[in-house]
Amino acid sequence: MKQKVTWDRFDEHRSHLFHYTVVQNFSFLHSFRQLCSAIELVALANHYHPDQIKDPERFLSEPRSRPYFLRVADNVSVVLNDQAPICNGQLGKYFEDGWDTSRYTAFLNGMVFLYAGRENGAEGEIYRSFQQKHRQIHGTDCRLIRISIAEFRACNPVIQWRFCKTNSGGGQARGRVLRGPSLFHSLEWFDSVHDLNEVVFAERVKLPRQVHYQRPDYSWGLIEEALNG
C-alpha cells in the first residue's frame, strides 16, 4: 500500500507558493495584500463603480476570450486574464454528471490558483508547460510572484487547502480528464508530492508582508521595488 502525502512530507519538499500575474496587478497586490478569484475581483470592481460588469453571473459563467481591465479603487486597477484554453475547446467534452462548460467555468472563477515549489521555482511538468505558454501570451508583462509557505500559513491559519493533479483550466495532452469538483482533493488523497501540480483556494487569500517577483534576469525582488522603479 502506497504511503499518502503528509504535511511533513509536503513541507520537506515545498517551501514556497507561486502565482502568475501581470505587472499591472502589482499595485493591487501591494494595496489590498490579497490574491482574489475572478468572482471576488468582479465584486470589488462593481462595488467601486457599479456596472463595470453589467451581468456578473453571465460574465463569470462564460470563458473570457480576452483580458478585462477592472478598476477596484482610486488609482488601482486589475487585469483579469483570458481563459483561452476553455474558449478554444481544450477542456474536452467530459464533465461530471450535472456539469458543463458554463458551470465549470463559473466554478473555476471562484478559485485562486497557485503552484508549490522550492525557493527558486515551482515543480512539475504542468507548471513548466504553463510557464512557457503564459510568457508566450503575455510577454514581458508576465511575472511570477513568490510567497513563503510559512508566512502564508501565518496569514491564513484556517483556510482550506485543495490540490489538483492536472491543469484544471487547460487542455490535457494524455487521457481523459473528467471536469468537475472531484478534480480537487485534500493533501492526504495524493500518493506523491510530485502530483501536487495546482494548489487551490476558494475566493481569496491574504498575502504576507513580503511578496517577491521574478525579474527578467530570473533574480527575485520585492513587488514594491517594481512599483517604485
C-alpha positions as CSV (number, residue, x, y, z in Angstrom):
1,M,0.0,0.0,0.0
2,K,1.4,3.4,-1.0
3,Q,2.1,5.9,1.7
4,K,-0.1,9.0,1.3
5,V,1.4,12.5,1.4
6,T,1.5,14.1,4.8
7,W,2.0,17.8,5.7
8,D,5.5,16.9,7.0
9,R,6.4,15.4,3.5
10,F,4.9,18.4,1.8
11,D,6.9,20.9,3.9
12,E,10.1,18.9,3.3
13,H,9.7,19.3,-0.5
14,R,7.8,22.5,-0.9
15,S,8.7,25.8,0.8
16,H,7.0,28.4,-1.4
17,L,3.9,29.1,-3.3
18,F,4.0,30.7,-6.8
19,H,1.4,32.6,-8.8
20,Y,1.5,34.1,-12.3
21,T,0.2,37.6,-12.8
22,V,0.9,40.6,-14.9
23,V,2.9,43.7,-13.8
24,Q,-0.2,45.9,-13.9
25,N,-1.6,43.9,-11.0
26,F,1.3,44.7,-8.6
27,S,-0.5,47.8,-7.4
28,F,-3.5,45.8,-6.3
29,L,-1.3,43.2,-4.6
30,H,0.5,45.9,-2.7
31,S,-2.6,47.9,-1.7
32,F,-5.0,45.0,-0.9
33,R,-2.5,42.3,0.2
34,Q,-4.7,39.7,-1.3
35,L,-5.0,37.3,-4.2
36,C,-8.6,37.1,-5.3
37,S,-10.6,34.9,-7.5
38,A,-12.4,36.4,-10.6
39,I,-15.7,36.4,-8.7
40,E,-14.1,38.5,-5.9
41,L,-12.5,40.9,-8.4
42,V,-15.7,41.5,-10.2
43,A,-17.5,42.1,-6.9
44,L,-14.8,44.6,-5.9
45,A,-15.0,46.4,-9.2
46,N,-18.7,46.7,-9.2
47,H,-18.7,47.9,-5.6
48,Y,-16.2,50.6,-6.5
49,H,-18.0,51.6,-9.7
50,P,-21.4,49.9,-10.4
51,D,-21.9,48.2,-13.7
52,Q,-18.3,47.7,-14.8
53,I,-19.6,44.2,-15.4
54,K,-23.3,44.6,-16.0
55,D,-24.3,40.9,-15.7
56,P,-21.7,39.3,-13.3
57,E,-23.4,35.9,-13.2
58,R,-23.4,35.5,-17.0
59,F,-19.9,37.1,-17.3
60,L,-18.4,34.6,-14.8
61,S,-20.1,31.5,-16.5
62,E,-18.7,32.4,-19.9
63,P,-14.9,31.8,-20.5
64,R,-13.1,35.0,-21.2
65,S,-11.8,35.3,-24.7
66,R,-9.6,38.3,-23.8
67,P,-8.3,40.1,-20.7
68,Y,-10.5,42.6,-18.9
69,F,-9.4,45.7,-17.1
70,L,-11.3,46.4,-13.9
71,R,-11.0,49.5,-11.6
72,V,-11.3,48.4,-8.0
73,A,-10.2,51.5,-6.1
74,D,-8.8,55.0,-6.7
75,N,-5.7,54.6,-8.9
76,V,-5.9,50.8,-8.5
77,S,-6.8,48.5,-11.5
78,V,-6.5,44.8,-12.1
79,V,-6.2,42.7,-15.2
80,L,-8.5,39.7,-15.4
81,N,-6.7,37.3,-17.7
82,D,-8.3,35.5,-20.6
83,Q,-9.4,31.8,-20.4
84,A,-8.2,30.9,-23.9
85,P,-7.9,27.1,-23.4
86,I,-11.6,26.9,-22.4
87,C,-12.7,29.2,-25.3
88,N,-10.7,27.0,-27.7
89,G,-12.4,23.9,-26.5
90,Q,-9.3,22.4,-25.0
91,L,-11.1,21.1,-21.9
92,G,-12.7,18.4,-24.0
93,K,-16.2,17.1,-23.6
94,Y,-16.0,15.1,-20.4
95,F,-17.7,16.5,-17.4
96,E,-19.1,15.1,-14.1
97,D,-22.8,14.5,-14.1
98,G,-24.8,17.7,-14.0
99,W,-21.8,19.8,-15.1
100,D,-21.0,21.5,-18.4
101,T,-18.6,24.2,-19.7
102,S,-20.7,27.0,-18.2
103,R,-21.0,25.6,-14.7
104,Y,-17.3,24.5,-14.7
105,T,-16.1,28.0,-15.8
106,A,-18.1,29.6,-13.0
107,F,-16.6,27.1,-10.6
108,L,-13.1,27.9,-11.7
109,N,-13.8,31.7,-11.5
110,G,-14.4,31.2,-7.7
111,M,-10.9,29.9,-7.1
112,V,-7.4,31.2,-6.6
113,F,-4.7,29.1,-8.2
114,L,-1.1,28.8,-7.2
115,Y,1.8,26.3,-7.6
116,A,4.0,24.9,-4.9
117,G,7.8,24.5,-5.2
118,R,11.2,25.3,-3.7
119,E,12.6,28.7,-3.3
120,N,13.7,29.2,-6.9
121,G,10.6,27.9,-8.7
122,A,7.6,25.7,-8.7
123,E,7.8,22.0,-9.6
124,G,6.2,19.7,-12.1
125,E,5.7,19.2,-15.9
126,I,2.3,21.0,-15.9
127,Y,3.8,24.1,-14.2
128,R,6.7,24.3,-16.7
129,S,4.4,24.0,-19.7
130,F,2.1,26.7,-18.2
131,Q,5.1,28.9,-17.6
132,Q,6.2,28.7,-21.2
133,K,2.7,29.3,-22.6
134,H,2.0,32.1,-20.3
135,R,5.1,34.0,-21.3
136,Q,4.3,33.5,-25.0
137,I,0.9,35.1,-24.4
138,H,1.8,37.9,-22.1
139,G,5.4,38.5,-23.0
140,T,7.5,40.8,-20.7
141,D,4.4,41.9,-18.7
142,C,4.0,38.5,-17.2
143,R,5.6,37.9,-13.8
144,L,5.9,35.0,-11.4
145,I,5.4,36.0,-7.7
146,R,6.7,34.0,-4.8
147,I,5.3,33.6,-1.3
148,S,6.8,31.8,1.7
149,I,4.5,29.0,2.7
150,A,5.3,29.6,6.4
151,E,4.4,33.2,6.1
152,F,1.3,32.4,4.0
153,R,0.1,30.0,6.7
154,A,0.5,32.7,9.3
155,C,-1.7,35.0,7.3
156,N,-4.3,32.3,6.5
157,P,-4.4,29.9,9.6
158,V,-7.8,28.3,9.0
159,I,-8.0,28.3,5.2
160,Q,-8.8,25.1,3.3
161,W,-6.1,23.8,1.1
162,R,-7.1,21.8,-2.0
163,F,-4.8,20.3,-4.7
164,C,-5.2,19.2,-8.3
165,K,-3.1,16.7,-10.2
166,T,-3.8,18.2,-13.6
167,N,-4.2,21.7,-15.2
168,S,-7.8,22.3,-14.1
169,G,-8.4,25.2,-16.6
170,G,-6.3,23.9,-19.5
171,G,-6.1,21.1,-22.0
172,Q,-4.9,17.6,-21.2
173,A,-2.5,16.0,-23.6
174,R,-3.0,12.5,-22.5
175,G,-6.0,10.6,-21.3
176,R,-9.5,11.7,-20.3
177,V,-10.0,14.2,-17.6
178,L,-13.4,14.4,-16.0
179,R,-14.0,18.1,-15.3
180,G,-15.8,19.0,-12.1
181,P,-15.2,19.5,-8.3
182,S,-13.8,16.0,-7.9
183,L,-10.6,17.1,-9.6
184,F,-9.7,18.8,-6.3
185,H,-8.6,16.9,-3.2
186,S,-7.1,17.3,0.2
187,L,-3.4,16.7,0.6
188,E,-3.9,13.2,2.1
189,W,-5.6,12.0,-1.1
190,F,-2.3,12.0,-3.1
191,D,0.4,9.3,-3.2
192,S,3.3,11.7,-4.2
193,V,4.3,15.3,-3.6
194,H,5.1,15.4,-7.3
195,D,1.4,15.0,-8.2
196,L,0.5,18.3,-6.5
197,N,0.5,20.5,-9.6
198,E,-2.1,23.1,-8.5
199,V,-2.8,24.5,-5.1
200,V,-6.3,25.9,-4.9
201,F,-8.2,28.1,-2.5
202,A,-11.7,29.4,-2.5
203,E,-12.5,33.1,-3.1
204,R,-9.4,35.0,-1.8
205,V,-6.3,34.6,0.3
206,K,-4.3,37.1,2.3
207,L,-0.7,37.9,1.4
208,P,2.2,38.3,3.8
209,R,4.2,41.5,4.1
210,Q,6.9,40.2,1.8
211,V,5.9,39.1,-1.7
212,H,8.7,38.7,-4.2
213,Y,8.5,38.7,-8.0
214,Q,10.9,37.3,-10.6
215,R,12.8,39.8,-12.6
216,P,13.5,39.3,-16.3
217,D,17.0,38.1,-15.3
218,Y,15.4,35.4,-13.1
219,S,16.6,37.0,-9.8
220,W,14.0,38.0,-7.2
221,G,12.9,41.3,-5.7
222,L,10.0,42.7,-3.6
223,I,7.0,43.9,-5.7
224,E,7.4,47.3,-4.0
225,E,10.7,47.6,-5.9
226,A,8.9,47.2,-9.2
227,L,6.3,49.8,-8.2
228,N,8.9,52.3,-7.2
229,G,11.1,51.6,-10.2
